[in-house]
Amino acid sequence: MKPTLQDADRQLFREQVEDAEPLSFESAEPFRRRPPPVPRPRPIEAPEDERVALAESEVETHDYLLFARPGVQNRVLADLQRGAFPVGLEVDLHGLQAEHARQILAEFLTECAHRRVRCARIIHGKGYGSSGRAPVLKSKVNYWLRLYDQVLAFCSATRRDGGTGAVYVLLRNPNKASRARMD
């Protein structure tokens, strides 16, 4: 039940506030501390040719691709080959010209870093549509991925994910990279 005011109390209140002026109220949003924006990472560039110690002609491309940087554990590499890592992002390059595919790959790896992806899939195709039925993009991807420091390992995908026409790419653990920067 709502309490009622007596007439004397009401009269006393009006006498006390009769000289008060109403405040002008503009509907401003109350102050809230917002977190600072997270900057997008700069595009990851492949090293310039003069800094690259690896020539494209030195990289052999076999039917099954397999590469791991020193320090990658055999168990981790075996999990990658089995397709045990969940694929965070994928890109389909097959059918593209080599230079366009290189640009798309650079943008894709930048996006993977931004989204903190641990494992990605790159579809490069088997080369059946190219002249001489040789896999051009497969050999290019095999070379290009070795140039990026964020790529720890890569291998041909399992049959369900494209077989030798695609690769799983294991990227540096984004949580460890941010922890190292904080130290």
BALOBA-1460 file (C-alpha; in Angstrom, 3 decimals):
// residues 183
<rec num="1" residu="m" x="0.000" y="0.000" z="0.000"/>
<rec num="2" residu="k" x="1.260" y="3.430" z="-0.968"/>
<rec num="3" residu="p" x="1.814" y="5.867" z="1.955"/>
<rec num="4" residu="t" x="-0.137" y="9.123" z="1.675"/>
<rec num="5" residu="l" x="1.334" y="12.527" z="2.429"/>
<rec num="6" residu="q" x="-0.423" y="14.806" z="4.849"/>
<rec num="7" residu="d" x="-1.349" y="18.290" z="3.667"/>
<rec num="8" residu="a" x="1.071" y="19.887" z="6.139"/>
<rec num="9" residu="d" x="4.011" y="17.898" z="4.739"/>
<rec num="10" residu="r" x="3.052" y="18.795" z="1.194"/>
<rec num="11" residu="q" x="2.829" y="22.499" z="2.089"/>
<rec num="12" residu="l" x="6.232" y="22.386" z="3.851"/>
<rec num="13" residu="f" x="7.858" y="20.780" z="0.789"/>
<rec num="14" residu="r" x="6.457" y="23.423" z="-1.586"/>
<rec num="15" residu="e" x="7.705" y="26.239" z="0.638"/>
<rec num="16" residu="q" x="11.197" y="24.756" z="0.686"/>
<rec num="17" residu="v" x="11.484" y="24.319" z="-3.086"/>
<rec num="18" residu="e" x="9.555" y="27.356" z="-4.362"/>
<rec num="19" residu="d" x="12.730" y="29.289" z="-5.304"/>
<rec num="20" residu="a" x="14.400" y="26.275" z="-6.975"/>
<rec num="21" residu="e" x="14.887" y="26.337" z="-10.747"/>
<rec num="22" residu="p" x="14.740" y="23.183" z="-12.805"/>
<rec num="23" residu="l" x="18.054" y="21.984" z="-14.229"/>
<rec num="24" residu="s" x="18.387" y="21.881" z="-17.966"/>
<rec num="25" residu="f" x="18.799" y="18.210" z="-18.833"/>
<rec num="26" residu="e" x="20.403" y="17.140" z="-22.051"/>
<rec num="27" residu="s" x="20.339" y="13.453" z="-22.623"/>
<rec num="28" residu="a" x="24.058" y="12.828" z="-22.548"/>
<rec num="29" residu="e" x="25.286" y="9.307" z="-22.133"/>
<rec num="30" residu="p" x="26.734" y="8.712" z="-18.675"/>
<rec num="31" residu="f" x="30.500" y="8.306" z="-18.549"/>
<rec num="32" residu="r" x="31.741" y="4.772" z="-18.995"/>
<rec num="33" residu="r" x="35.355" y="3.825" z="-19.345"/>
<rec num="34" residu="r" x="35.642" y="1.983" z="-22.611"/>
<rec num="35" residu="p" x="38.475" y="-0.396" z="-23.404"/>
<rec num="36" residu="p" x="40.978" y="0.924" z="-25.921"/>
<rec num="37" residu="p" x="40.425" y="-0.323" z="-29.487"/>
<rec num="38" residu="v" x="42.401" y="-3.349" z="-30.580"/>
<rec num="39" residu="p" x="44.551" y="-2.347" z="-33.541"/>
<rec num="40" residu="r" x="44.492" y="-4.553" z="-36.601"/>
<rec num="41" residu="p" x="47.885" y="-6.119" z="-37.179"/>
<rec num="42" residu="r" x="49.952" y="-4.773" z="-40.007"/>
<rec num="43" residu="p" x="49.922" y="-6.922" z="-43.127"/>
<rec num="44" residu="i" x="52.495" y="-9.639" z="-42.860"/>
<rec num="45" residu="e" x="54.893" y="-9.242" z="-45.695"/>
<rec num="46" residu="a" x="57.024" y="-11.982" z="-47.117"/>
<rec num="47" residu="p" x="60.680" y="-11.104" z="-46.704"/>
<rec num="48" residu="e" x="62.326" y="-9.186" z="-49.514"/>
<rec num="49" residu="d" x="64.251" y="-11.314" z="-52.007"/>
<rec num="50" residu="e" x="67.647" y="-9.995" z="-50.913"/>
<rec num="51" residu="r" x="66.982" y="-11.050" z="-47.291"/>
<rec num="52" residu="v" x="65.695" y="-14.505" z="-48.225"/>
<rec num="53" residu="a" x="68.257" y="-17.229" z="-47.750"/>
<rec num="54" residu="l" x="66.007" y="-19.719" z="-49.566"/>
<rec num="55" residu="a" x="65.656" y="-19.730" z="-53.342"/>
<rec num="56" residu="e" x="62.533" y="-21.103" z="-54.970"/>
<rec num="57" residu="s" x="64.624" y="-23.493" z="-57.045"/>
<rec num="58" residu="e" x="66.004" y="-25.054" z="-53.832"/>
<rec num="59" residu="v" x="62.547" y="-26.147" z="-52.659"/>
<rec num="60" residu="e" x="61.470" y="-29.533" z="-53.982"/>
<rec num="61" residu="t" x="57.762" y="-30.115" z="-54.398"/>
<rec num="62" residu="h" x="56.653" y="-33.708" z="-54.044"/>
<rec num="63" residu="d" x="53.153" y="-35.108" z="-54.298"/>
<rec num="64" residu="y" x="52.802" y="-35.008" z="-50.490"/>
<rec num="65" residu="l" x="53.929" y="-31.749" z="-48.876"/>
<rec num="66" residu="l" x="55.542" y="-31.763" z="-45.443"/>
<rec num="67" residu="f" x="57.495" y="-28.997" z="-43.701"/>
<rec num="68" residu="a" x="58.268" y="-28.227" z="-40.072"/>
<rec num="69" residu="r" x="60.515" y="-25.626" z="-38.513"/>
<rec num="70" residu="p" x="63.147" y="-26.806" z="-36.048"/>
<rec num="71" residu="g" x="61.615" y="-27.197" z="-32.602"/>
<rec num="72" residu="v" x="58.184" y="-28.407" z="-33.728"/>
<rec num="73" residu="q" x="57.495" y="-31.614" z="-31.820"/>
<rec num="74" residu="n" x="56.899" y="-34.846" z="-33.708"/>
<rec num="75" residu="r" x="53.612" y="-35.359" z="-31.832"/>
<rec num="76" residu="v" x="52.347" y="-31.938" z="-32.966"/>
<rec num="77" residu="l" x="53.362" y="-32.683" z="-36.554"/>
<rec num="78" residu="a" x="51.625" y="-36.082" z="-36.402"/>
<rec num="79" residu="d" x="48.441" y="-34.390" z="-35.112"/>
<rec num="80" residu="l" x="48.629" y="-31.898" z="-37.978"/>
<rec num="81" residu="q" x="48.992" y="-34.710" z="-40.533"/>
<rec num="82" residu="r" x="46.005" y="-36.535" z="-39.025"/>
<rec num="83" residu="g" x="43.875" y="-33.390" z="-39.274"/>
<rec num="84" residu="a" x="43.421" y="-33.308" z="-35.485"/>
<rec num="85" residu="f" x="43.675" y="-29.506" z="-35.228"/>
<rec num="86" residu="p" x="40.399" y="-27.650" z="-35.838"/>
<rec num="87" residu="v" x="40.674" y="-25.496" z="-38.951"/>
<rec num="88" residu="g" x="39.997" y="-21.865" z="-38.049"/>
<rec num="89" residu="l" x="40.023" y="-20.356" z="-41.564"/>
<rec num="90" residu="e" x="40.482" y="-21.579" z="-45.092"/>
<rec num="91" residu="v" x="41.216" y="-20.012" z="-48.438"/>
<rec num="92" residu="d" x="40.782" y="-21.435" z="-51.936"/>
<rec num="93" residu="l" x="43.546" y="-20.376" z="-54.319"/>
<rec num="94" residu="h" x="43.207" y="-22.899" z="-57.102"/>
<rec num="95" residu="g" x="42.521" y="-21.429" z="-60.504"/>
<rec num="96" residu="l" x="44.215" y="-18.096" z="-59.667"/>
<rec num="97" residu="q" x="47.242" y="-16.548" z="-61.327"/>
<rec num="98" residu="a" x="50.426" y="-16.896" z="-59.249"/>
<rec num="99" residu="e" x="50.876" y="-13.210" z="-58.343"/>
<rec num="100" residu="h" x="47.224" y="-12.788" z="-57.381"/>
<rec num="101" residu="a" x="47.419" y="-15.973" z="-55.295"/>
<rec num="102" residu="r" x="50.493" y="-14.595" z="-53.490"/>
<rec num="103" residu="q" x="48.627" y="-11.404" z="-52.539"/>
<rec num="104" residu="i" x="45.596" y="-13.376" z="-51.351"/>
<rec num="105" residu="l" x="47.884" y="-15.640" z="-49.291"/>
<rec num="106" residu="a" x="49.540" y="-12.629" z="-47.607"/>
<rec num="107" residu="e" x="46.126" y="-11.126" z="-46.758"/>
<rec num="108" residu="f" x="44.906" y="-14.506" z="-45.535"/>
<rec num="109" residu="l" x="47.846" y="-14.954" z="-43.154"/>
<rec num="110" residu="t" x="47.303" y="-11.415" z="-41.835"/>
<rec num="111" residu="e" x="43.645" y="-12.230" z="-41.181"/>
<rec num="112" residu="c" x="44.657" y="-15.472" z="-39.445"/>
<rec num="113" residu="a" x="46.927" y="-13.473" z="-37.130"/>
<rec num="114" residu="h" x="44.137" y="-10.970" z="-36.421"/>
<rec num="115" residu="r" x="41.609" y="-13.701" z="-35.619"/>
<rec num="116" residu="r" x="44.193" y="-15.642" z="-33.612"/>
<rec num="117" residu="v" x="43.854" y="-18.772" z="-35.750"/>
<rec num="118" residu="r" x="46.103" y="-21.702" z="-34.825"/>
<rec num="119" residu="c" x="45.474" y="-23.958" z="-37.839"/>
<rec num="120" residu="a" x="44.357" y="-22.958" z="-41.343"/>
<rec num="121" residu="r" x="43.685" y="-24.794" z="-44.598"/>
<rec num="122" residu="i" x="44.894" y="-23.550" z="-47.961"/>
<rec num="123" residu="i" x="43.433" y="-25.157" z="-51.077"/>
<rec num="124" residu="h" x="45.914" y="-24.889" z="-53.944"/>
<rec num="125" residu="g" x="44.597" y="-27.561" z="-56.280"/>
<rec num="126" residu="k" x="46.339" y="-30.459" z="-57.965"/>
<rec num="127" residu="g" x="47.262" y="-28.730" z="-61.204"/>
<rec num="128" residu="y" x="44.918" y="-30.634" z="-63.514"/>
<rec num="129" residu="g" x="43.757" y="-27.392" z="-65.143"/>
<rec num="130" residu="s" x="47.212" y="-25.965" z="-65.844"/>
<rec num="131" residu="s" x="49.265" y="-26.507" z="-68.982"/>
<rec num="132" residu="g" x="51.257" y="-29.713" z="-68.760"/>
<rec num="133" residu="r" x="49.012" y="-30.695" z="-65.829"/>
<rec num="134" residu="a" x="51.812" y="-29.640" z="-63.460"/>
<rec num="135" residu="p" x="50.754" y="-28.146" z="-60.116"/>
<rec num="136" residu="v" x="52.018" y="-24.553" z="-60.384"/>
<rec num="137" residu="l" x="50.293" y="-23.135" z="-57.300"/>
<rec num="138" residu="k" x="51.212" y="-26.175" z="-55.232"/>
<rec num="139" residu="s" x="54.940" y="-25.534" z="-55.725"/>
<rec num="140" residu="k" x="54.468" y="-21.786" z="-55.184"/>
<rec num="141" residu="v" x="52.528" y="-22.306" z="-51.930"/>
<rec num="142" residu="n" x="55.174" y="-24.806" z="-50.815"/>
<rec num="143" residu="y" x="57.801" y="-22.079" z="-51.279"/>
<rec num="144" residu="w" x="55.801" y="-19.066" z="-50.045"/>
<rec num="145" residu="l" x="54.738" y="-20.637" z="-46.743"/>
<rec num="146" residu="r" x="58.379" y="-21.287" z="-45.825"/>
<rec num="147" residu="l" x="59.058" y="-17.533" z="-46.048"/>
<rec num="148" residu="y" x="56.628" y="-16.566" z="-43.268"/>
<rec num="149" residu="d" x="57.936" y="-16.754" z="-39.707"/>
<rec num="150" residu="q" x="54.439" y="-17.262" z="-38.310"/>
<rec num="151" residu="v" x="54.160" y="-20.593" z="-40.188"/>
<rec num="152" residu="l" x="55.525" y="-23.340" z="-37.947"/>
<rec num="153" residu="a" x="54.613" y="-26.319" z="-40.104"/>
<rec num="154" residu="f" x="52.446" y="-27.420" z="-42.990"/>
<rec num="155" residu="c" x="51.499" y="-30.699" z="-44.623"/>
<rec num="156" residu="s" x="49.117" y="-32.035" z="-47.240"/>
<rec num="157" residu="a" x="45.568" y="-32.400" z="-45.975"/>
<rec num="158" residu="t" x="43.720" y="-35.636" z="-45.331"/>
<rec num="159" residu="r" x="41.526" y="-37.036" z="-48.107"/>
<rec num="160" residu="r" x="38.346" y="-35.641" z="-46.535"/>
<rec num="161" residu="d" x="39.816" y="-32.105" z="-46.654"/>
<rec num="162" residu="g" x="41.282" y="-32.103" z="-50.150"/>
<rec num="163" residu="g" x="44.181" y="-34.559" z="-50.014"/>
<rec num="164" residu="t" x="47.261" y="-33.443" z="-51.915"/>
<rec num="165" residu="g" x="45.313" y="-30.491" z="-53.346"/>
<rec num="166" residu="a" x="45.289" y="-28.681" z="-49.993"/>
<rec num="167" residu="v" x="47.554" y="-28.087" z="-47.016"/>
<rec num="168" residu="y" x="47.042" y="-27.709" z="-43.295"/>
<rec num="169" residu="v" x="49.102" y="-24.822" z="-41.947"/>
<rec num="170" residu="l" x="50.096" y="-24.689" z="-38.286"/>
<rec num="171" residu="l" x="50.613" y="-21.091" z="-37.191"/>
<rec num="172" residu="r" x="52.412" y="-19.749" z="-34.151"/>
<rec num="173" residu="n" x="50.329" y="-19.927" z="-31.017"/>
<rec num="174" residu="p" x="48.881" y="-16.397" z="-30.705"/>
<rec num="175" residu="n" x="48.601" y="-16.727" z="-26.912"/>
<rec num="176" residu="k" x="52.302" y="-17.487" z="-26.546"/>
<rec num="177" residu="a" x="53.236" y="-14.660" z="-28.922"/>
<rec num="178" residu="s" x="51.301" y="-12.084" z="-26.861"/>
<rec num="179" residu="r" x="52.788" y="-13.424" z="-23.618"/>
<rec num="180" residu="a" x="56.301" y="-13.082" z="-25.027"/>
<rec num="181" residu="r" x="55.616" y="-9.452" z="-25.979"/>
<rec num="182" residu="m" x="54.436" y="-8.653" z="-22.451"/>
<rec num="183" residu="d" x="57.681" y="-9.888" z="-20.853"/>
